[in-house]
Amino acid sequence: MAIAGDSLLCSNGGMAEKAKPAAGADQTMLLRRLPSVDELLLRPLVADLGRTLDRGFLVETIRGELAQLRREIVSGAPQEEAGLAAEAVELRVVRSVERALAPSLRGVINASGVILHTNLGRAPLPAAALEEFRLSATQYSNLEYDVAAGARGKRDVHTSRLIERLTGAEAAIVVNNCAAAVLVTLAALARGGEVIVSRGELIEIGDGFRIPEIMEQSGAVLREVGTTNRTRIADYENAINEKTCVILRVHPSNFTVSGFTEKPEVAELIALGQRTRLPVLEDLGSGCLVDLSPVGISEPTARESVEAGFSLVLFSGDKMLGGPQAGIIAGKKELVQKVRRHPLFRALRVDKLAIAAMEATLRAYLRGAWSEIPALRMMQMSLEEISQRTDALYNALSTRIGDFNAEIEIADGRSLVGGGSTPAQSLPTKVLRIASARHSANDLELRLRTGAAPVIARIEDNRLMIDLRTVFPEQETALAEALACALR
């Protein structure tokens, strides 16, 4: 009788491979060394956790760590016996609990120079929104209660009066983003009918979502007119028929078409809508509320669109407006009310926290306190201020350059508005250009991004670039320390 592990003669006279047991003697010994769940529950650190945590959660975590260790042992992964002792497994359990309870959504330092960074949450909210959050989230509120009348109210009133005053619109409502604004508006005004839109305005927004597909989900039929680069008013006129419900214009806030191009003037579209009694809508996208041309940003404002005569104007709350994620529908009262009565509106409406943040942001606009809105403050930051801050950071790091074996210099750069807004426009800035003899630019970027205080930077010409336009002044000390750690 053969014993596992011995060499055997095959029927063809050759030697058979050594048979491997499912779990060898060494593995069995290691498995037996693992502490039990009950033993771990009595360990001091785990027992401390048990006083504040749900027992079921704690037991599940312990079992998970023990199961992982068993898999590692059976797979043949090298194991130190000390790592299987109760003390070591106890520490694994504690770390696992800490990871499970640590927030996944966390703050980062944005040193990329992209102001409305889509992946980093776009517009940082005004500080005033924090107090509004506290009051709205931790207490009851008059969200949908008319205190004066002692009866049910509407949540729209908290933001609508501010939007109306700032844009000149007759009425306004808020949904959860601009794509939702397009969806519910077309569902309310054009379901089963046709929406005329220029072929050159059928854009794709972030994460692969395409505006035509969102429009089609409304139940409206798209009637594309013109070509990618040239659409004339006659194209719109010729497309109008008994099924036409809406004329839609989409502002190209996340792309540009240059060269041999043509599109109707706004006045021509408005006049066409008036002649044919069709509502003319504008998906403005970025949601700019103030003239930013003095700082070098050319972007139409919502008020300009309303005053031009668009029936409804749709725009974002978390882009150029600088508030929370939201989609704003502003314009003619009759049409706004029709959209509000559509069943989709309830599914897409915003919650009390978004309303609180939006109200705080809009009140800052009403007071003319634009510096209280972080995104606007960054856009309006002077080159002199950025230069002074960059010099200070350079001086803080240059005293340690010898320890880093690195090269750091101040250079001219360009900051981007980002967030699908003003794609061809940028702002002059000063940047730190960093090269290290120890680490490549990619390694430096990784070390910064995965540090204790994550820093998001960019790479150009094989140099790490740090742009302080998007770094809050109170973050500069942490940024300097993160750079020092990454360069070591």
C-alpha positions in Angstrom: 0.0 0.0 0.0 1.5 3.3 -1.0 1.9 6.2 1.4 1.2 9.7 0.3 4.5 11.5 -0.4 6.4 8.3 -1.5 7.5 7.8 -5.1 5.5 5.2 -7.0 6.1 3.3 -10.2 3.6 4.1 -13.0 2.1 1.3 -15.1 4.4 2.5 -18.0 7.5 2.1 -15.9 7.9 5.8 -15.2 7.8 7.6 -11.9 4.6 9.1 -10.6 4.5 12.7 -9.2 4.4 13.0 -5.5 0.9 13.2 -4.2 0.0 16.4 -2.2 -2.4 16.2 0.7 -5.2 18.7 0.9 -3.6 20.1 4.1 -0.2 18.9 5.1 0.9 18.2 8.6 2.5 21.6 8.9 -0.6 23.3 7.7 -2.7 21.3 10.1 -0.5 22.4 12.9 -0.8 26.0 11.9 -4.5 25.8 11.6 -4.7 24.3 15.1 -2.8 27.3 16.5 -5.5 29.7 15.5 -7.4 31.1 18.4 -11.2 30.5 18.6 -13.9 33.1 18.3 -14.7 32.8 22.0 -11.0 33.2 22.9 -10.7 36.4 20.8 -13.8 37.9 22.3 -12.2 37.7 25.7 -9.0 39.4 24.6 -8.7 42.9 26.2 -8.7 45.0 23.0 -11.6 43.1 21.5 -13.5 43.1 24.8 -13.2 46.9 24.8 -14.7 47.0 21.3 -17.5 44.7 22.5 -18.6 47.3 25.0 -19.5 49.8 22.3 -20.1 47.7 19.2 -22.9 45.4 18.2 -21.9 41.8 19.2 -23.1 40.4 15.8 -20.9 42.8 13.9 -17.9 42.0 16.1 -18.3 38.2 15.8 -18.7 38.5 12.1 -15.5 40.5 11.9 -13.6 37.9 14.0 -14.9 35.1 11.8 -13.9 36.9 8.7 -10.3 37.4 9.9 -10.0 33.7 11.0 -11.4 32.6 7.6 -8.8 34.7 5.8 -6.0 33.3 7.9 -7.2 29.7 7.2 -7.3 30.5 3.4 -3.7 31.9 3.6 -2.5 28.8 5.5 -4.2 26.3 3.1 -2.9 28.1 0.1 0.7 27.7 1.3 1.4 31.3 1.9 4.3 31.8 4.3 3.2 32.2 7.9 5.0 33.2 11.0 3.8 31.3 14.1 3.8 34.5 16.0 1.3 36.0 13.5 -1.2 33.2 14.4 -1.1 33.8 18.2 -4.1 35.3 19.9 -2.3 38.7 20.4 -1.6 39.0 16.7 -5.0 37.9 15.5 -6.5 40.3 18.1 -4.7 43.2 16.4 -5.9 42.1 13.0 -9.5 42.1 14.3 -9.1 45.6 15.7 -7.6 46.9 12.4 -10.5 45.2 10.5 -13.0 46.9 12.7 -11.3 50.3 12.2 -11.3 49.9 8.4 -15.0 48.9 8.4 -16.0 51.9 10.5 -13.8 54.4 8.8 -15.7 56.8 6.4 -15.2 55.9 2.8 -16.1 59.5 1.7 -13.2 61.6 3.0 -11.6 65.0 2.3 -8.6 65.4 -0.1 -6.3 68.3 -0.9 -6.9 69.3 -4.5 -3.6 70.6 -5.8 -4.5 69.9 -9.4 -5.6 73.4 -10.3 -9.0 72.1 -11.6 -11.6 74.2 -9.7 -14.7 72.2 -10.5 -13.1 68.7 -10.4 -16.0 66.3 -11.2 -14.2 63.4 -9.5 -13.5 65.4 -6.3 -17.1 66.6 -5.8 -17.1 69.7 -8.0 -17.8 72.9 -6.1 -16.8 73.0 -2.4 -19.8 74.5 -0.4 -19.7 77.8 1.4 -18.9 77.6 5.1 -22.4 79.1 5.8 -23.9 75.8 4.5 -22.5 73.9 7.5 -24.7 75.8 10.0 -27.7 75.3 7.7 -26.8 71.6 7.6 -26.6 71.4 11.4 -30.0 73.0 11.9 -31.8 71.1 9.1 -30.3 67.7 9.8 -30.5 67.6 13.6 -33.8 69.3 14.2 -37.3 69.4 12.6 -37.8 72.1 10.0 -40.5 73.8 8.1 -39.4 71.9 4.9 -43.0 71.4 3.7 -44.9 73.3 6.4 -46.3 76.8 6.1 -45.7 78.2 9.6 -47.8 81.3 9.0 -50.8 79.4 7.6 -50.4 76.4 9.9 -50.8 74.1 6.9 -48.9 71.9 4.5 -46.4 73.9 2.3 -44.1 73.3 -0.6 -40.3 72.7 -0.3 -39.8 74.8 -3.4 -40.4 78.1 -1.6 -37.1 78.0 0.3 -35.1 78.3 -2.9 -37.5 79.5 -5.6 -37.8 83.1 -4.4 -34.0 83.5 -4.4 -33.6 81.9 -7.8 -36.3 84.1 -9.2 -34.7 87.2 -7.8 -31.2 86.3 -9.1 -32.3 85.2 -12.6 -35.4 87.3 -13.3 -37.5 84.2 -13.9 -41.2 84.1 -13.0 -40.8 80.8 -11.2 -38.2 78.2 -10.4 -37.9 74.6 -9.0 -34.9 72.4 -8.1 -34.3 68.7 -8.9 -31.3 66.6 -8.1 -29.1 67.4 -11.1 -29.2 69.0 -14.5 -29.7 65.8 -16.4 -32.8 65.2 -14.2 -33.9 68.7 -15.1 -33.8 67.9 -18.7 -35.5 64.5 -18.2 -38.5 65.8 -16.1 -38.9 68.9 -18.3 -39.2 67.0 -21.5 -41.4 64.3 -19.9 -43.8 67.1 -18.8 -43.8 69.2 -22.0 -43.0 66.8 -24.9 -43.8 63.2 -24.0 -45.1 61.5 -27.1 -44.2 64.5 -29.2 -41.1 65.8 -30.9 -38.2 67.9 -29.6 -36.2 69.8 -32.2 -32.5 70.0 -31.4 -29.4 70.7 -33.4 -27.3 67.7 -34.2 -24.2 69.5 -33.1 -25.7 69.9 -29.5 -26.3 66.2 -28.8 -23.5 65.9 -26.3 -22.2 63.2 -24.0 -21.7 64.2 -20.3 -19.7 62.5 -17.6 -19.3 58.7 -17.1 -20.6 58.0 -20.6 -24.1 59.4 -20.2 -25.4 60.8 -23.4 -27.9 63.7 -23.5 -29.9 62.1 -26.4 -30.4 58.9 -24.4 -31.5 60.9 -21.3 -33.9 62.8 -23.5 -35.4 59.7 -25.0 -36.1 58.3 -21.5 -38.5 61.2 -21.2 -40.8 59.7 -23.8 -40.1 62.5 -26.3 -38.9 61.9 -29.8 -35.7 63.7 -30.8 -35.9 65.5 -34.1 -32.3 66.2 -35.1 -31.6 69.1 -37.4 -28.6 70.6 -39.2 -25.2 69.1 -39.1 -22.5 68.7 -36.5 -20.9 72.0 -37.3 -23.6 74.0 -39.1 -27.3 74.5 -38.2 -29.4 77.3 -39.5 -32.7 78.7 -38.4 -34.3 77.3 -41.6 -33.4 73.8 -40.3 -35.5 74.4 -37.3 -38.4 75.9 -39.3 -38.5 73.1 -41.8 -38.6 70.5 -39.0 -41.7 71.9 -37.2 -44.8 69.9 -37.7 -48.0 69.0 -35.8 -46.0 66.7 -33.5 -43.5 69.3 -32.4 -43.7 70.2 -28.7 -40.4 71.9 -27.8 -37.4 73.6 -29.4 -34.3 72.9 -27.4 -31.0 74.6 -27.4 -28.0 73.0 -25.6 -25.2 75.3 -24.5 -21.8 73.5 -25.3 -20.4 73.9 -21.8 -18.2 70.8 -22.0 -17.0 70.9 -25.6 -16.1 73.3 -28.4 -16.6 73.2 -32.2 -14.3 75.5 -34.1 -13.6 76.3 -37.7 -16.4 76.2 -40.3 -19.4 76.6 -37.9 -22.7 78.3 -37.8 -25.8 78.3 -35.5 -28.8 80.6 -35.2 -28.7 83.6 -32.9 -30.7 83.3 -29.7 -33.1 86.1 -30.9 -33.9 84.0 -34.0 -34.8 80.9 -32.0 -36.9 83.0 -29.6 -38.7 84.7 -32.5 -39.4 81.3 -34.1 -40.9 80.0 -30.9 -43.1 83.0 -30.6 -44.3 82.7 -34.2 -45.1 79.0 -33.8 -46.3 79.2 -30.2 -43.7 76.6 -29.2 -41.7 76.8 -25.9 -38.0 77.4 -26.5 -35.8 75.8 -23.8 -32.1 76.2 -23.1 -30.0 73.6 -21.3 -27.4 76.1 -20.0 -25.5 73.4 -18.2 -22.9 75.3 -16.1 -25.2 77.6 -14.2 -23.2 80.9 -14.1 -25.0 83.6 -12.1 -22.5 86.4 -12.4 -20.4 88.0 -15.1 -16.9 86.5 -14.8 -15.4 88.2 -17.9 -13.3 90.5 -15.7 -11.3 87.5 -14.6 -11.0 86.0 -18.1 -14.0 83.6 -18.1 -16.6 84.0 -20.8 -19.7 82.2 -19.9 -23.4 83.2 -20.4 -25.4 83.8 -17.2 -28.8 82.4 -16.4 -30.3 85.9 -16.2 -29.1 86.6 -19.7 -30.9 83.6 -21.0 -34.1 84.4 -19.1 -34.0 88.0 -20.3 -33.4 86.8 -23.8 -36.8 85.2 -23.8 -36.2 81.4 -23.3 -39.3 79.8 -22.0 -37.3 77.7 -19.5 -33.6 77.7 -18.6 -32.1 74.6 -17.1 -28.7 74.6 -15.3 -26.6 73.0 -12.6 -26.2 74.0 -9.0 -22.7 72.5 -8.4 -20.7 73.9 -11.3 -20.3 77.7 -12.0 -23.0 78.5 -9.4 -20.8 76.9 -6.7 -23.5 75.2 -4.7 -24.6 71.7 -4.0 -25.4 69.1 -6.7 -28.8 70.2 -8.2 -30.6 70.9 -11.4 -32.5 74.2 -11.6 -35.5 74.8 -13.8 -36.3 78.5 -14.1 -38.6 80.5 -16.5 -42.2 81.0 -17.3 -44.5 80.2 -14.4 -47.0 78.2 -16.4 -44.4 75.9 -17.7 -42.5 75.5 -14.4 -45.8 74.5 -12.7 -46.5 72.0 -15.4 -43.1 70.4 -14.8 -43.6 70.5 -11.1 -47.0 68.6 -11.4 -45.4 65.7 -13.4 -45.0 62.5 -11.3 -41.2 62.4 -12.1 -40.7 65.6 -10.2 -41.3 63.8 -6.9 -38.8 61.1 -7.8 -36.2 63.6 -8.7 -36.7 66.4 -6.1 -33.9 67.3 -3.7 -33.8 66.6 0.0 -33.6 69.1 2.9 -29.8 69.2 3.1 -29.5 70.1 -0.6 -32.1 72.8 -0.1 -30.2 74.1 2.9 -27.0 74.3 1.0 -28.6 75.8 -2.0 -30.3 78.5 0.1 -27.0 79.4 1.8 -25.2 79.7 -1.5 -28.0 81.8 -3.1 -28.2 84.1 -0.1 -24.4 84.8 -0.6 -25.2 85.9 -4.2 -28.0 88.1 -3.1 -25.7 89.9 -0.6 -23.0 90.2 -3.3 -20.7 88.2 -1.0 -19.1 86.2 -3.8 -15.9 85.6 -1.9 -17.9 83.4 0.5 -18.5 80.9 -2.4 -15.3 78.9 -2.7 -15.5 78.1 -6.4 -16.0 81.8 -7.3 -13.3 82.8 -4.9 -10.8 80.5 -6.6 -11.8 81.7 -10.0 -11.4 85.3 -8.9 -8.1 84.8 -7.0 -5.4 87.1 -8.3 -2.2 86.0 -9.7 -0.4 88.1 -7.1 -2.1 86.2 -4.3 -1.3 82.8 -5.8 2.3 83.9 -6.3 2.7 84.9 -2.7 1.3 81.6 -1.4 3.4 79.6 -3.9 6.6 81.5 -2.8 5.8 80.6 0.8 5.3 76.9 0.1 8.5 76.9 -2.0 10.5 78.5 0.9 9.1 76.0 3.3 10.2 73.1 1.1 13.5 74.5 -0.2 15.1 74.4 3.3 14.8 70.7 3.1 15.7 70.1 -0.6 19.1 68.6 0.4 17.3 66.0 2.4 15.0 65.2 -0.5 17.5 65.1 -3.3 14.9 66.9 -5.4 14.5 70.0 -7.6 11.7 72.4 -6.9 11.0 75.5 -9.0 8.2 78.0 -9.5 6.8 78.3 -13.0 3.9 79.8 -14.9 0.9 77.6 -15.3 -2.8 77.5 -16.2 -5.7 76.5 -13.9 -8.8 75.0 -15.3 -12.4 75.7 -14.4 -13.4 72.1 -15.1 -16.6 70.3 -14.2 -17.8 70.3 -17.8 -17.6 74.1 -17.9 -15.7 76.5 -20.1 -13.6 73.7 -21.7 -11.4 76.0 -23.8 -10.8 78.6 -21.1 -8.2 78.6 -18.3 -6.7 81.0 -15.8 -3.1 82.1 -15.3 -1.5 80.7 -12.2 1.8 79.9 -10.6 2.8 76.2 -9.9 5.5 74.3 -8.2 7.3 72.0 -10.5 8.9 69.1 -8.6 11.4 66.5 -9.8 13.1 63.9 -7.5 16.2 61.8 -8.0 14.6 59.1 -5.8 11.2 58.9 -7.2 9.7 59.3 -10.7 6.9 61.8 -11.2 4.4 59.0 -11.3 5.7 57.6 -8.0 5.5 61.0 -6.4 1.9 61.4 -7.5 1.1 57.9 -6.1 2.8 58.6 -2.8 0.9 61.9 -2.4 -2.4 60.4 -3.4 -2.1 57.4 -1.0 -0.7 59.3 2.0 -2.3 60.0 5.3 -3.8 63.3 3.9 -4.5 62.4 0.2 -3.2 65.1 -2.2 -4.4 65.1 -5.8 -1.8 66.7 -8.1 -1.1 66.5 -11.8 1.9 65.6 -14.0 3.3 67.6 -16.9 6.6 67.1 -18.7 7.5 64.4 -16.2 7.3 66.9 -13.4 4.9 66.9 -10.5 2.8 70.0 -10.6 1.2 71.7 -7.5 -1.3 74.5 -8.1 -2.4 76.4 -5.0 -5.4 78.0 -6.6 -7.5 75.0 -5.6 -5.8 74.5 -2.2 -7.5 76.1 0.8 -5.0 78.2 2.8 -5.7 76.2 6.0 -4.5 73.1 4.0 -1.1 74.4 3.2 0.6 73.1 6.3 -0.7 69.6 5.6 0.2 69.9 2.0 3.8 70.8 2.9 4.1 67.9 5.2 2.6 65.5 2.6 5.1 66.7 0.0 8.0 66.3 2.5 6.8 62.7 3.2 6.4 61.9 -0.5 9.9 63.2 -1.4 11.7 61.3 1.3 
